[in-house]
């Protein structure tokens, strides 16, 4: 159950077996079936979760009923509404299982305890946050400056696995374009091949 | 010279005087005059910088010659092209002084050494990255879902100081709207008062 999490941590830092064992006591395993929700808008995000198996998406719904996808999280990724998790304020995000999932969840209290007792994990989370920030900044600058086709090609190149596992209308929503535009781009690219 | 940096660190963690003194040996002080550049597109970002005094902006220029602003950084903020800094690859950003600046710069080698010798700073950077990620995710979701007026009002509310110090055409560029749209929004809001 902790195989991927242990691997993810060891990719970035060294921790002892005792630290690993302590770490394991603080996580709650959770299974979600496809289409079940981990978090719904209006609730507080009580956990950050690590995906051992499956695929999550986090998204908001605007006043007009349109969905806007913040993140897809597959095996080896973390997911949460960080702001809600840290402040205990209600969330504006939904987090939904796009496939049957096996998750490891940790509460804020346990996370604080974990970082206090195993401070080398600060480095692990610092590096993960750093990488996430770089990717989010790129996506933001892409939103401001790139065409729909450029955004699509970057997504395919950066996350080929996710593209295979997510329905087209969610790819369109992630890119902030309509399904029709996405469909047109895909046809044009197929013709160029 | 290190007043704000020391304050910023002590807001989040406790470090000893010896650690503070070591920290100070690793930073290079740098003064920039208004309109000077810290980084230009095509160069490697050799430093992350802390702003003791003044105001920086980081931005890209797209194929059509339009500027897209990633960040304004005033006193107490950090600025860099993180990806270029971490990987030593060339940057697609410019970082420009919008006012006369007093900066503290640190190279990748010194930053690595600092984190190795004063590991409690991992926590400081983890918290800063976490806050930056939350703000960047909000801005991204705003780009996907909000009107120009909503984005403007959020910016005014979140960063009133920066709004006073930055010319209107850069505010428009930050928001991804034209100067004319920004001007219209401001007139409409003024009339509503």
Interface residues (C-beta under 8 A of the other chain):
Chain A: X60 X62 X66 X68 X70 X82 X83 X86 X115 X119 X120 X122 X123 X125 X126 X129 X130 X132 X133 X134 X136 X137 X138 X139 X140 X141 X143 X144 X145 X146 X176
Chain B: X60 X62 X66 X68 X70 X82 X83 X86 X115 X119 X120 X122 X123 X125 X126 X129 X130 X132 X133 X134 X136 X137 X138 X139 X140 X141 X143 X144 X145 X146 X176
